Amino acid sequence: MRADKRAILRLLIELREQGLTIAGYGAPAKGNTLLNYCGIGSDFIDYTCDLSPHKQVTCCRAATSRSAPPSTSR
Protein backbone atom coordinates (compact mmCIF):
# COMPACT_ATOMS: atom_id res chain seq x y z
CA MET A 1 0.00 0.00 0.00
CA ARG A 2 2.87 2.39 0.74
CA ALA A 3 4.32 1.78 -2.72
CA ASP A 4 0.93 2.68 -4.24
CA LYS A 5 0.81 5.88 -2.20
CA ARG A 6 4.27 6.90 -3.39
CA ALA A 7 3.38 6.06 -7.01
CA ILE A 8 0.24 8.18 -6.84
CA LEU A 9 2.12 11.10 -5.34
CA ARG A 10 4.93 10.79 -7.93
CA LEU A 11 2.35 10.87 -10.74
CA LEU A 12 0.59 13.92 -9.31
CA ILE A 13 3.89 15.73 -8.80
CA GLU A 14 4.95 15.00 -12.38
CA LEU A 15 1.60 16.20 -13.75
CA ARG A 16 1.73 19.36 -11.64
CA GLU A 17 5.32 20.07 -12.75
CA GLN A 18 4.10 19.85 -16.36
CA GLY A 19 1.63 22.62 -15.52
CA LEU A 20 -1.43 20.43 -16.00
CA THR A 21 -4.76 20.95 -14.26
CA ILE A 22 -5.86 18.04 -12.08
CA ALA A 23 -9.58 17.56 -11.51
CA GLY A 24 -11.54 15.02 -9.52
CA TYR A 25 -14.75 13.45 -10.75
CA GLY A 26 -17.26 12.57 -8.09
CA ALA A 27 -16.78 12.67 -4.35
CA PRO A 28 -17.23 9.09 -3.11
CA ALA A 29 -16.10 8.11 0.36
CA LYS A 30 -13.47 5.73 -1.05
CA GLY A 31 -11.93 8.53 -3.09
CA ASN A 32 -11.78 10.86 -0.12
CA THR A 33 -10.23 8.11 1.98
CA LEU A 34 -7.49 7.71 -0.66
CA LEU A 35 -6.92 11.48 -0.81
CA ASN A 36 -6.62 11.68 2.97
CA TYR A 37 -4.30 8.66 3.19
CA CYS A 38 -1.99 10.10 0.54
CA GLY A 39 -2.15 13.62 1.97
CA ILE A 40 -3.49 14.95 -1.32
CA GLY A 41 -5.03 18.38 -0.95
CA SER A 42 -5.67 21.54 -2.91
CA ASP A 43 -1.99 21.69 -3.82
CA PHE A 44 -2.78 18.87 -6.30
CA ILE A 45 -6.55 18.88 -6.95
CA ASP A 46 -7.76 22.04 -8.67
CA TYR A 47 -11.48 21.22 -8.62
CA THR A 48 -14.01 18.40 -8.55
CA CYS A 49 -17.24 17.84 -10.45
CA ASP A 50 -20.17 15.47 -10.12
CA LEU A 51 -23.39 14.70 -11.96
CA SER A 52 -25.38 14.44 -8.73
CA PRO A 53 -27.04 17.75 -7.82
CA HIS A 54 -26.75 16.73 -4.16
CA LYS A 55 -22.95 16.70 -4.40
CA GLN A 56 -22.65 19.85 -6.51
CA VAL A 57 -23.10 22.12 -3.52
CA THR A 58 -20.68 20.27 -1.29
CA CYS A 59 -16.97 20.69 -1.06
CA CYS A 60 -14.37 17.99 -1.41
CA ARG A 61 -11.66 18.54 1.22
CA ALA A 62 -8.92 18.24 -1.38
CA ALA A 63 -10.40 20.74 -3.81
CA THR A 64 -10.03 24.49 -3.62
CA SER A 65 -13.47 25.09 -5.10
CA ARG A 66 -16.88 23.57 -4.71
CA SER A 67 -17.98 20.60 -6.73
CA ALA A 68 -19.80 21.55 -9.94
CA PRO A 69 -21.61 19.74 -12.73
CA PRO A 70 -19.25 18.31 -15.35
CA SER A 71 -19.08 20.00 -18.72
CA THR A 72 -21.28 18.30 -21.29
CA SER A 73 -19.43 19.72 -24.27
CA ARG A 74 -17.22 17.30 -26.18
N, C-alpha and C positions, 0 to 999 in steps of 0.2 A: 504494500500500500504506500509506503514511503517513496518508493521508486516512481510510482504513478504520480504522486504529489509533485515530486521534483520535475517530472516530464511535463506535466501540465504547466507548472510555473515557467519552465524553460521556453515552452511554446508561446505562452502569453508575453514573456519578456521579448522574445524574438519578433513577434507580431507588433508589439508596441514600439520597438526600436526601428521598425520599418515604417512607422508613422501611420499604421492602419487603425481604423476604428473597430472596437470590439463591442459587440452587442449581445445581449442575452435574449433568448426567446422563451417566454413562459417563466413562471416563478414557482415551480413545484418544490415541495419540501426537500426532496432528494437533491435537487440542484443547489438549494441554499445550504444544505448540509455540506456538500462538496466545496462550495465557495468558502464557508466558514472554516472547514478543515484545512484548506490550502491557504487561508489568509488572503483570499482574493477580494479586493474591495474596489472602490471607485478609481483607484490608480490603474486598474486594468479594464473594468467594465464601464463603458461610456453610457449605455442606456439599456433598458429592457423593453420588450413589447410582448403583448399577449392578445389573443383573440377574445378571451373572456372579458366582458364588460365589468365583471366583479373584481378582476385583478388589475384593470386599467387605472384604477384610482388609488392603488396601493403602491408602496415603494419597496423595491428589492434593496436589501441592506448594502449590496455591493454596488448598486447603480447610483449615479449622481443625480439622476432625474427620475421622475415617476414613470411607471410602466404605461405605455400607450399602445393603441391598436397598431398592428403591423401594416406596412404599406401594401396596398393591393396592386400597385402598378408593377408591371413586369416588362 
